[in-house]
Amino acid sequence: MKNILTVDVEEYFQVEAFSKVIEKKDWDKYQGRVEKPTLFLLEILDSFRVKGTFFVLGWLAERNPGLVREIFQAGHEIASHGYEHTMVMKMTREDFRKDLRKSKETLENIINTKVKGYRAPTFSIVQETRWAYPILLEEGFEYSSSVFPIYHDRYGWPGFGSDPRVMGRNGESEIWEVPMSTSPLGPLTIPVAGGGYLRTYPWFFTRMLVNRLAKGGKPVVVYIHPWELDGNHPEIEAPFFRKIRHYYGLSSTRKKLEFLLQTLKFDTIANFLEQRKINRDDHFD
């Protein structure tokens, strides 16, 4: 079974954990560091002959069009991470549409190819923001990968389930949601193989969870950020627990990612959905 590798391309200072100490209007004052770790990641993926989906922030793409082209020319899929990295629940429907449109146009103008996919900043499509799907469909997107079916203090749609499914149709067009991977652990449902969870869990534990998903016939959706391969990026003065979330385990990212690349077969989300036999009984509200 093919699994899914995704990358959220953003700067270290643009993460939600620092949103209360770094305002968007000040982003240009910070040293951009995204290029070097992204190119390093491209080298790693090339060595394993893996292609993935890169969700690129529109703000960053405008300032780094050459980097976006390098990712695309290396054979990876370019998708949208929004324009300003604003969580969906912090936007009105019209603001969301404008942000979507601006990011999509920015990316498509750089790569001259249709952008099919979207990932909400901080996985902020939750049950209360499911109104995003009709807008995504109207704006020409074919899929989202924005739901984390867990309980979390900032995001989460616990009742969503773990299977990709259609969330809306308009004639022959559909909008899919490809949720992030989770696994049961006793009475709990816990995240698997992504971001801080990949950095925090010991490798043996991640391997156990990944193997459990594989035996159950479920794809593993992995996600990382380029800054997680940049262990020397500047330390932001922020509340203690937010700093721990951001900086803990950075030195382990490369090794754990390479273990995953050795263990599993990966592809882009677009290819995964194309190859999937669509179950026309998938329900949507």
Secondary structure, 3 states (H helix, E strand, C coil): CEEEEEEEECCHHHCHHHCCCCCHHHHHHCCCCCHHHHHHHHHHHHHCCCCCEEEECHHHHHHCHHHHHHHHHCCCEEEECCCCCCCHHHCCHHHHHHHHHHHHHHHHHHHCCCCCEECCHHHCCCHHHCCHHHHHHHCCCCEECCCCCCCCCCCCCCCCCCCCEEEEEECCEEEEECCCCEEEECCEEEECCEHHHHHHCCHHHHHHHHHHHHHCCCCCEEEECHHHHCCCCCCCCCCHHHHHHHHCCHHHHHHHHHHHHHHCEEECHHHHHHHCCCCCCCCCC
